[in-house]
Amino acid sequence: MFGIIRPCRHRLSERLQASWMAHLCGLCLALRDDHGQLARTATNYDGLIISVLVEAQSAKDDTSGRRTAGPCPLRGMRTASVAKGEGARLAAAVSLTLASVKIRDHVEDGDGVFARRPVAAGARAVTRLWDRRSAGSASVVGFDTAVLLDAAARQGELERGLEPGGSVLLVTEPTESATSAAFAHTAALSGRPGNAAPLAEAGRLFGRLAHLLDAAEDQAEDAAAGAWNPLTATGTDRAEAERLCRDAVHGIRLALREVELTDRALVHVLLAHETERAVERVFGPAAHTATCKTRTAPDGDTATAPAGSNPYQSPPRHDPNQAPPAGPGAPVPPWVPQGPGFSPPGTPPPHRRNLLAGCAVWALMACSCQLMCCDHNDPFSREHRPGWCARQNCDCGCGDCFQCCQCCGDDGCCDGCDCGCDGCDCGGCNC
């Protein structure tokens, strides 16, 4: 289950990508530690927002929320700093409960393999087990998963009692209540009670957005299968559904402005901009005319870029009289080539493996899925290479580049955008 938040790594700076992966791996490991190996299948992108919110509200000098995890095939058999603690445990409990609800819905609807009795019986046993385990782990961090289960039960009653032509927002209300409670509890875990109200509002709108996008994405498939769909049942056309989704994204942005965060960069990217991209993925880009943008050059002149181009992508700067700094940790100037295949300044190029050793490492990496699923070092040249899945599944249309935006320069720093994070490393946030 991937969810509606699917940030492409080309839209994240190196720092934000590392933070995103830390929370993703932390959620997966929290599910394993608290609920067993099978529970790791409940890992989803939307659930880790809970962990992100807890860390974003914590003190900047608080290092208790990270730990070093062991090697994993999906990380190229490398160790990594991953999220831990109450945020990860809450995210795991919420994700497991919602996964249980989703499986139970599939069983009741007889979808796919769940129509077979043995599969349905096994799925019911799994959902009962996950309900008990998630309730136990959530209680440790002071959260009651009954809020989520009650919302799921109310969802079924609303769908069965809905009259034709009713408001689609009546159908999304249980989902809104569930996500609102989960978002608001992150304020309690972080010791910031003043954030509870705006986070509850952001969670309510996020739940509405997720429900509507899921309904719009599945509408054609549900119609072909004769399945119930909230948009079809209420007679809500796609234009109205899109309006509600875009209003929800705008409302999330407004609510986030009222939240006191110590580091809002990743929260802003995920909830203010990736939600907008999720809407565009389902409904297409917003209907507006692209205009030329201007940017003040360092010498004070104003440069105008044609519509559709990136006016904030500075050309490479090179000073022939200045040599690149050497030594580990030295700042890298813009004219020094960086990226896959380039070694940091001052480090010797890696030694190639011979044919026999390279083939042995290649076989090991292939059997552990490293070549397919993650970035890795080439088994022969040892140079950094992107995984095949990462190259094939990028949906941002940016190729192997780093996208900049209206509020962020090519150094990834915001200047006057609505995220309130001037000088942050927001990673190309498209304000």
Buried (B, 14 or more C-beta within 10 A) or exposed (E): EEBBBBBBBBBBBEBBBEBBBBBBBBBBBBBBBBBEEEBBBBBBBBBBBBBBBBBBBBEEEEEEBBBEBEEBBBBBBBEBBBBBBBBBBBBBBBBBBBBBBBBBBBBEEEEEEBEEEEBBEEBBEBBEBBBEBBBEBBEEBEBEBEBBBBBBEBBEEBBEEBEEEBEBBBBBBBBBBBBBBBBBBBBBBBEBEEBBBBBBBBBBBBBBBBBBBBBBBBBEEBEEEEBBBBBBBBEBEEEBBBEBBBEBBBBBBBBBEEBEBBBBBBBBBBBBBBBBBBBBBBBEEEEEEEEEBEBEEEEEEEEEBEEEEBBBEBEEEEEEEEEEEEEEEEEBBEEBEEEEEEBEBEEEEEEEBEEEEBEEBBEEBEEBBBBBBBBBBBBBBBBBBBBEBBEEEBEBEBEEEBBBBBBBBBEBBBEEBBBEBEEBBBBBBBB
